[in-house]
Amino acid sequence: MTGPEKVRLSLDPALTRRGAVDGAWWPATYDAGAELPALITAIDQRLNRRVLRVGLHIDTWDNIPHHIAAPGRHVKVGWFRTIDPHVINLIIPGIEHLNLLVIPPDTTAAAAHKALAMATRCRGRTRPGDILATAGQHRPADATTEQELSLSDWDNEGGQTRQPARGDHAS
């Protein structure tokens, strides 16, 4: 566990809510019970506001508590399968909500620092997974060029994979 002064965190200074994420966090582990207290304290200090709730993807994290003790309160932790596995959501009064890109703990320092910087300035529809890929985060072992091309076709064809023309034949 790290203290709030050691939390590897970047936030969009304007918090304009124009991008998919408002910043990024690079935890040391996927142990939510160990990592969340320092993140909550760091967010409280940086925004001068109090985190009330945290939402995260249940399959991404280990040791997920129901509550995290914070100064003067307990922060409720919710876990979901519908939230992006690369995102953690924080509910903070005066801010609709804060979405942070979660940079996998095993990411190289160079890729993590690039993702931390990119997440503070992503505008529009940049997806969390795309930030990680652009930053150089390693791909899962089972990712293949064919899968990557299929995903690329999906995006480039308006949400549908490209169908081969009638004359195209697979060899």
ABEGO torsion letter per residue (X at the ends): XBBAAABBBBBBAAGAGABABAEBBBBABABAAAAAAAAAAAAAAAAGBBBABBBBBAAABBGBBABBBBBGBBBBBBBBAABBAABBBBBBBGBABBBBBBBBAABBAAAAAAAAAAAAABBEABBAAAAAAAAGBBBBAABBAAAAAAAAAAAAAGGBBBBBBAABBBX
